[in-house]
Amino acid sequence: MSIPQTNRKINLLQATSINMIDMVGIGPFVVMPFVVAQFNNGLFIWAWIFGAFTAFMDAMIWSELGAKYPLAGGTYNFHRIAFGERGGRLMSFLFVWQTSIQAPLVVASASIGFAQYLTYIVPLELWQQKIVSGSLVILVFILLYRKIETIGKISVIMGSIVVLTILWIIISGLLNQQHPVKFIPTGNESFFTYAFWAAVGQASVKTVYAYLGYYNVCHLGGEIKNPGKNIPRSIFISVFGIATLYLLMNISVMGVMPWESVKADDKYLVSSFMQQLYGTKAGIIVTILILCIAFSSLFAVVLGYSRVPYAAAVDGNFFKPFARLHPVKNFPYVSLLVLCASGFVFSLLFKLSDVISSILAMRIVIQFIGQSAGVSLLRKRFGSKDLPFKMWLFPVPVILSIAIWLFLFFSTGWFALWGSLIAMIGAGVYFLTSRFKGTA
């Protein structure tokens, strides 16, 4: 499959920054209290460890695929190649189908979350929050409507804000520890109980969501310099770096705040933590920095997702206008425009409730499990001799990844039914349109 490539201008530092600012949005700050509240024994840190392990296993699959097929659109092309002519068209269509629903929801959820977190500083009525969330999407669109090399430089600046903010939180907490964070069960507690793993399942749906984004460079594969080396490196640096920061941040914050008093809906936990240590001004400053992180993540999310419909359209599997590149700035401007417009509308219409679980449930089967199967099919068909990056201990990461994703899929509860329904409707649409075109 031949796909015209945009300019390869993004280097390793920029690629890693794009991944990291995608990973660290408003998510880790608002899900932290939810995760803590799922455990009645203080062992919440294991949900973050489980999330990191999940990301690491999946990162090996993304790295092998991304290094071998560095094309715009990421998963779309992986499925198109791995599952053969007929199966590939179906799987790649289903990915674009779920992305067309999920991506604007991700954009909307990030912008709505930003507006809600802003209420820690400025009291806002619901209609005022909608103005903020809609305006945020417009601002992201303006910033992304430019050449990719400029975007890479912006990403490095945003990535620096992300790392420095989390380091400030970590150092502040570690210097003021009041009690240890629990790692090992005590008394009659055990790792080998249904209650523990039920809590891990519920909490890890949120922690895994907080890790997602380590693969964003795969969607920008056609714009990465030396992709055979830089795509895997940027993915693993992102996973290890963010996992370390998340674990230290949890130890830091929850070493000061008593876990017994944390409620699932305590969305200002980190701001309250800084306020307790240094006063109201510190709480406001860290809130502003968290909002900058949330904005940076939204920036990276829109950047990555805007390349997916473009890749499908170039391949003749989506609407032709999405295949257009800007005549001067050389980026898929129609795809970017439609994504931001949809995200803007959704940010005005929807409330931020259970969005994380629904997004994850929609993606697990088609994207994550689909890629695990796809990488195995490609190895069987072409071998591993010419792979720029070979995952370690194959097929162990594939088996573990599929098992973990199935565990998380069922842990989403009724959202698993929602994700399955979206996939089935997409399959129906595909077969109907294919029969109409005479290609089924």
Secondary structure, 3 states (H helix, E strand, C coil): CCCCCCCCCECHHHHHHHHHHHHCCCHHHHHHHHHHHCCCCCCCHHHHHHHHHHHHHHHHHHHHHHHHCCCECCHHHHHHHHCHHHHHHHHHHHHHHHHHHHHHHHHHHHHHHHHHHHCCCCCCCHHHHHHHHHHHHHHHHHHHCCCHHHHHHHHHHHHHHHHHHHHHHHHHHHCCCCCCCCCCCCCCCCCCCHHHHHHHHHHHHHHHHHHCCCCHHHHEHHHECCHHHHHHHHHHHHHHHHHHHHHHHHHHHHCCCCHHHCCCCCCCHHHHHHHHHHCHHHHHHHHHHHHHHHHHHHHHHHHHHCHHHHHHHHCCCCCHHHHCCCCCCCCCHHHHHHHHHHHHHHHHHCCCCCHHHHHHHHHHHHHHHHHHHHHHHHHHHHCCCCCCCCCCCCCHHHHHHHHHHHHHHHHCCHHHHHHHHHHHHHHHHHHHHHHHHCCC
